[in-house]
C-alpha cells in the first residue's frame, strides 16, 4: 500500500488525512484513493497556471451564494486561500455532476472572461475537485450515516469507472 501524502496543508491534504484514518474505507479503496491523490498531486505540481495566483474562494458554487434580490455575494469562506485562480473555475466546470448545464457553464465562462476548457490542466483540477468532495462523505460514512454511505459508494463507483459526467447528489 502507498503511504498517504505527508503534507498537512495544500491541495487534497485534508482528504489524505481523512482517507488515512477512515474506519469505513476498505483497504482496496484506501489504496486506490491514496494512489489517485498522489498521481493528481504530481500532475498538479507540473501545471502552468495562465491566470496566475490570487485570492480564491475554494468552494465557489451556487449553493454558497447569498442573494438579496438584486445582487449576489459569495458565502462560506472556509476554504479561501491564495492560489491558482483556475481552482475556482474548475469547481464551476465540475458542476455538471450536480446538474449544471452546458448553457450555464457557457454563460459563466463568458461573464468571467476566461475559458479554461482548452487548457490541459482543467481535467486535473476537476479530478482533484471530484476527490475533494469525498471527504465529508467518508467522515459521515465513518459514523454510520446511511445516505452518506450510499452517496460515497456511488461517487467512488463512478470515479473508478472513469465517468466524468455521472450525476451526484449534493448532500
N, C-alpha and C positions, 0 to 999 in steps of 0.2 A: 504494500500500500504506500502511496506517496504521502509525504508529510505535508500538512497544510502550510500555505504561505505564512511566514512568521511576522509580517508587519502588523502593527496594531492600528494603523491609520492608512487611508488611501482607498482606492477602488477595491471593493469586494472584501475588505479586511473584516468587517463585521460578519459578513456571510461566512467567511472562512472559519471564524471562531464559532459561529452557530453550528456549522457542519461538524466541526471537531468535537463539540460537546453534546450533540444531539443523542438522545436515547431512542428516538423513533427511527432514524435512518438505518437501513441495512448496511452491512459492510460494502456490498456491491455499489449501492447508490452513493455512499460516502466516498468511495474510491473514484467513481465517475465524476462526482461534483468536484472533488479536490483536483483531479486531473484537468477537468474543464476550466476551472478557475485559473490554474497555473498556465494553461495554454492561452487563455484570453488575456491574462496579465502580461504574458510575454509579447503577444501581438500588440497590446495597448502601448507598451513601452517603446515600440518601434514606429508608432504613428506620428505623422506630422499633422499638426492642427492648424489649418489655414486661418481660422478666426482668432488664434492666439488665446491667451488666458484672461480671465476676468471673473467678476462675481457670477456665480452660478447658483441657481435655486436648488438643484439636485433632485427635485421631485415635482417638476412643473407639469401638471396635467390638470384637466378641467375640474377635478374634484378638489383641488387645492386653490380654487379661485373664489374670491368673495365679490359679489355683485351688489351694487347699491341702486340698481335700476338704470343708471346711465354710464357707469364706469366699472372697471374690474380691477381688483388688486390680487396679487398672489399672497396666499396664506401658507401656513405650515412650513416654516423656515428651518426645521430641524436638520436638514441636510445641506444647508447653504455652506458654500465654501468658495475658495478661489481655485479655478481650474480651467481646463479647456472648455470654451463656450459651446463646443459641439455636443457636450454631455447633455445639456438641456434639450438640444434639437433631437438627439437620439430618443429621448423619452417621448417626444411628440410622435416620431415615426414608429416607435414601438407600440403606440396606441392602437394599431389595428387589432391587437389581441383583445382589446376591450371595446371594440365596436367603432373606433374612429374610422371614418370613411375616407376614401381617396380624395373626395371633394374637400373635406375638412382639412386634410393634410396639405392639399394644394393651396387652399386659402391661407393657412397658417404660414406656409413657406413663402408665399407671395408677400404677406404682411411683414414677415421677419426680414425679408430681403436677401436671404441666402438659401440656396438649395443644396443640401448635403447629399442628395441621393446619388450623385455621380462620384462622390468621394469614397475611396476604398475603405476608409475607417468606419463608415457608418454601420456596416454589418457587425463589426467587432463591438462597437458601443451598444448596439441593440441587443446583442447576445449577452453582454455584461449586464444590461438593464434587466433582461429576462431572468438571469440568475439572481440578481439583487432582490427581485420580487419574491423569491422563495423564502427568504429569511423569516419573515413574520409567520408564514405558514408552517415552517419547520418548528419554530418555537411553540406555536399553538398545537401542532400535532404532538409535540412532546408532552403536552398537558392533557391529551386525550380529546381535543376538540374534533368532533366528527366532520363538521363542514370543512375545517381547515385541512384535515387529513385527506378528504376526497379531492379538494382543490389542489393540494400539494401533489397527490398521486397523478392527477390529470396533467398538471404542469410538467412534472417530471417525465411522464409518458410522451407528451408532445415534444419536449425538448430532446429527449433521447432519440425520438424518431426523425428529428431534423426539421420538423414542421416550424415554419416561421410565421404562419398566419392563423394557427389554431386559436379559437376564442377562449378566453379565460374569464372567470368571474372576478370582480373587483374585491369582494370581501370574502 
